[in-house]
């Protein structure tokens, strides 16, 4: 039983390769699967779960190598993450589900909707890359390298939180840098919750993202062509660190038959993690349009 949200329980699914931990909410409606990003865990959706669980049956797994799920050395290719989730939907989720994925989770949702369309009723893509680009963005390279090193070093929650706050990120289009703790929203409580994610993450998951092997076979255009379900694109501001580029959105809107696009000019990549209200409004409007 999760101590954080009344009515949310945790269970496990053994895929034969890895044991997946997942949270489940009360059956208040059709299934909604929440997929977190790299280095996070299912609790990252806590800012939106109470509202969403009023009308939807929430399922939120920890991806392999994250949270309480099992680890697989160098086993963090995008297809491996995605097939774990497809297995979870087949075995534990009643009927086709809406998938709401953030960052890496959005890419996994795309893959599942394209390769297992019978499992996916609709898709919400939270500021994920669509055309995979090698991680050339200096800000994210610095971030994931710092988080990888902290995950590898281990230690107390407090020491990891302090380490996250000390990570120095280059400021786009300038020669300056800024420490994470100096950025809005990164207060002590938030850094401690982030530290819990890092403490439970396999450093290999960061490594495979940094060296490009996690998404080496990713072809976003081909994946998009396989998606037939209604899709909501949530785009953070690229100027604030958003990863869904204007080119990604242009390609998606050209290839997706049923799409809606919302751009948040004042939100970066974190979206709902630090400012849930505007994201929740967009997601709720989309979900209500699916209700029969």
N, C-alpha and C positions, 0 to 999 in steps of 0.2 A: 504493500500500500504506500502510495506517495504521501508524504507528510505535507506537501505544499498546496495541493488542490483537492478539495473535497470531491469524492466521486471518481477520482483518477486512480487506477490501479496499474501495476506493472506485472508483466508476464514475460516468458521467454519462448523463443522458437529455435529449435536445433535444426539447421539446414543440412546437417551432415558435414559441413565444412567449418561452420562457425555458429556460435550461440548468439542469437539476437535478442537483446532486451528491448521491450517496447511498452509504451504507456497506452492505456485505453480508457476512454471516457464513457459515460452512460449512453445508452442507446436512445438518444433523443431525436434521431433522424437518420438520413442516409450517411454512409461512411465518408469521412474526410481524413486523408492520410497526410501528415505533416512531416516533411523531410528537411532536416537541418543542413547547415553548411560545413565546410572543412573545419575540423578542430572544435566543433561544438557538440551538443547533445540535445536530447529531445526537449529539455527544460528551457531551451532558448525561445520556445514558442509560448512560454507562460504568460507574457503580456497579452496574448490574444486568445489563449485557450478558454478562459471562462466565458467570454462572449460567444465564441464559435461553438462551444459545447452545448449551448442552450438549444441549438437547432440541428446540430450535426453529431454524428457518432465518431468521436476522435480516435485515431490511431496514430501514434507518434514513436517510431523506432529510433533507437540509437544505431547509427550506421556501424558496420564492422570497424573495429579499431577505435571506437568512440564510446564515451559514457560507460555503461555497464556491459556492452556487447563484447564478444571475444575478439582477439587479435589474430591476424594471419600475417606472418612476416612477408613483407613486400607483396601483400595481397590486396592492394588498394587501387586496382584499375576501375575506371568508371563502370564498365560492364559488370564487374564483380559486385560492386555496391548495388547496382540496379537490379541484378538478378536476385540478390538477397531480398530486396523489397518486393519484387514480383512474387517471390515465393511466399512472403508474409501475406500479401494481399490474397493470393490463391487459398492459403490454408487457414487464415484467421479473420479475414475481412468479409462481411456478408455482401456479396454482389460487387459490381463495378464501383470504383471509388473516385471521388475528386481527389487529385493530388495537388497539394500546395507545397512547393519546394523553394527553399531560399538558397541562393548561391549554388554550390555544388548540388544541393538537393533539387534545384530547378532543372539542372542538366540531367539528373537521374530521372526526374519526372518525365522529361522529354523522351528519353530513351525508352522508358516503359510504355508511354503512350504510343510510340512509334512501332515498337517491336511486340507489344502485347496489348493491342487496342481493346481487346475484350475486357481488360482489367480496369480501364480508365474511362470514367464518364466525362470528366472535364479536367482542365489543367490550369494552375496558377503558377506563373514563373516569377519568382522574386529576385530581380536584379542579377540573374545569372548570365554568364557568357553564353552566346548561342553558337557563334563561330569560335571554336577554341583557339586561342592565341597562346603561344608559349609565354610563360609568366615573365614578360619583359617589363611590366609596370614596376618601376623602382620602389614605389610605396608598398606594394603587396609582396615583392621579393624580400624587402627588409622586414615586413611584418611576419611573414611565414617563417623566415629564417630565425627570427627572434623567438617566436612561439615554439618552433621545433627544438631549439636549444634549451628552452625552459622545460619542455616536456621531457627531454632526455635527461636533464639534470635532476628533476624531481624536487623534493623538499616540501616544506609546509605550504598550505594555501596562502598564508600571508607573504611568504617569500616569493612565491610565483606571482601573486598580485602585484607586489612591488616591482618584480622584473618586467611584467607586462607594461606597467606604467612608465618604466624607464626606456622602453623600446623607442628608438629615434626614427622617425619617418621623414623622408625627403618631401618637401612641399612642392607640388607640381609647378612647373614654369619658373621656379626660383632656385637659387643656390642654398636656400635655407632648409633647416629641418626642425621638427617639433616632436617633443616627447608625447606619447599617447596620453599620459595623465593630464596634459595641458589642453587636450581637446574637449569640447563640450560633451557632457554626458558621462565622461569617464571618471566618476567619483569613486570613493573607496568601496562602496557596496557593489557597484557595477564591476569593478576590477576583481573583487573577490568571487563574484559569480562566474566571470570569465576564467579566472584561475582554476575553478573547479572543473571546467571543461578541459582546460589544457592539462591538468593533472591526470585526467582520465583518457587522454588521447595518445595513440601510438605515434611516436616520432616518425615512423616510416610513412605514415599517411601524409605528413608535411613534406617529407623528402621526395615522395613520388610526384607530388604537385610541383615542387621546386625544380626537379630534373625533367619534367614533362612527360614522364612515363605513365602517369595516372590517366591521361587523356590522349595518349599517343595515336589511337585509332579513331578518334572522334571526328566525325564529318557532320557538322551542324546542318548543312543544307540537306543532306540525305535524310537525317533524322527528322527535320521539319516536314519533308515531303511525305513522311509516313504518318503524320499526326492529323487525325480527322475530327477530333473532339473540340468543343469550345475551349478557347485558351485566353487567359488574361495575362497580359504582359505588364509587370510592375517595374518601372525603370527609375532607378535612383539617378541623381544628377552626376554626370561624369566629372564635373568640376569639383564635386565633393567626394570623389572616390568611387562612384558608381561603376559597376562592371558591365552592365548591359549597354552596349554602344548604340549610337544612332544607326550605324550600319547593321547591327544585329536586328534592331527594330524594323528597319526597312526591309530586310530579307524576310523576317517573320511575317510581316503584314502582307508581303507579296505571295508567300507560299501557304500560309494558313487560311483555310476556308472560312473559319469562324473565329475571329479574334477581337479582343478589346485591348486598348493600350492606355495606360495611365502613367504619366511622368510626374515624379515628385521633384520639383525644382529646389526644395529646401531640405531634402533628405539625401544622405549618401547611401553607401552599400548596406549599412546595417538595417535600414528600413524600420520595421516594427520592433526591433530589439530595443531601441531607445525611444522611438516615437510611434507607439502603436496606433493612435487614434486615426490619422489619415489613411494608413494602410488598411486598418480594419474596416473603415468606411468603404474603400474601393473593393475589398474582398467580399464584404457582406453584400454590396450591391450586385456583384457578379454572381455570387452564390444564390441570391434570391431570384435572379433571372433564370436559374436552372430548376427552381421548384415548380412542380407540376400543379 
